[in-house]
């Protein structure tokens, strides 16, 4: 797997890039980074796809500051510009949580870019409401070691996955240069603006809506399963799946089950290799 830097609109980021073939782009969630997909990229690439994951602005090893006006529309347009730099004009988008929101926004604005959508515990299809927005914003803004450990235990079902090394790594990245300023802007957007950009109805009514898979962890506490049911009922996706004994990151907690599901969906609905 290749690991390199790329920039668009004056903002540099890290790219993970594995395999060759029809592109599949993985978009991480709030407070995460590209390597959350580490158990998925090479597995899916082995089926004949080019699998790419990118750190979003203010996250991971991307540039961090309070200058970037973080929001789903700005992130979606920035990500599309990054894909241009990578010579990816059309792809399948796999997004989790906020990443699913960003992927859905791209599908609404530029449907010619999107073969299919895979939405994992996604935000932004239905409104969250003020209470949920405030809770997510507060949890996201916590950057102490103790707060990060609590946050990971909220996101994951299996506490054994939350190791001291992982907590330390998260703490160092989330306290790197510019991270506090970037997180403040992101937290404010989550609390005050994110529901203004909801795209569920737009996606439903879009005349060129791509095939959609909706995947949820059966024990998701960050974005509860009830939200997944609302997303399913609104969008009527081609595939709906609940992965048992997983939380907000089923692709990370049970990668074999997730990869099998994703590979089947790609074969059925997306520019699959022969």
C-alpha positions, 0 to 999 in steps of 0.5 A: 500500500502506498502512503503519500501526500496530496494537496488541493485548495491550499490544504495538504493531506495524507493518502493511502492507496492500494491496488489497481482497478475501478476506484473505491474511495473510503471516507472516515468519520469525525475525529478519525483518520484514513488508517481507520480503514487499515483492515479493509483497503488491501482486502478489497483491493485484492478483488481488483479495485483501487482503494483510496483513503484520505485524511479529512481537513483537521484530521489525522495528518492533514493540515490543521488550523482554524482557517478552514471553514469546516462543514460538509459542503466545503469538505465535499468540494475539497475532497472532490478536488483531491480526487481530481489530483488523484485522477479519480473522476468516477468512483464508489464512495464508502463513508462512515459517520460524517464521512457518509454524509460527505459522500452523500453530499458529493453524490447529490452535487456531482452524481456523475462522479459516483458509481455507488454509495456505501453508508456506514453508521452515517450522519446527515441523512436525517436530522440529529436534533439539538440534543444529539448535536450537543452531545457529539460536539462535546464528545468530539472536542475532548482531547485529554487521554481520559476523554479520548479513551471514553470516546473510543469506548463509546464508539466501539462495542469491544473494549479490548480493542481500546489499547493504551497504545491506541489512546496514546496515538490518538492523543498525540495526533489530536494535540498536534499543531493546529489541532485545537483550533481545527477542532474548535471550528469542527465542534461548533459546526456539529453543534450549530450547523450540521443539520442545515446540510442534511441530504436525505431528501435530496438523495432520495429524490435525485433522478440519478441516485446511485445504488446504496448500501446502508450498514450499521453496527447492531450495538452502535451507541454513537449513532444508534440503530434507530437512526439506521432504521430511519435511514433505511426507511427513507432511502430504501437502499439496495442493501441494508445490513446490521453487523452484530456485536459491533458499535459505530465502526463495524468495518474495524471491529469485524472487518471480515464480515464488513469486507465480504459485504462490501465486496459483494455489493461492489460486484453487484452494483459498482464498476466491478472488474471481471 
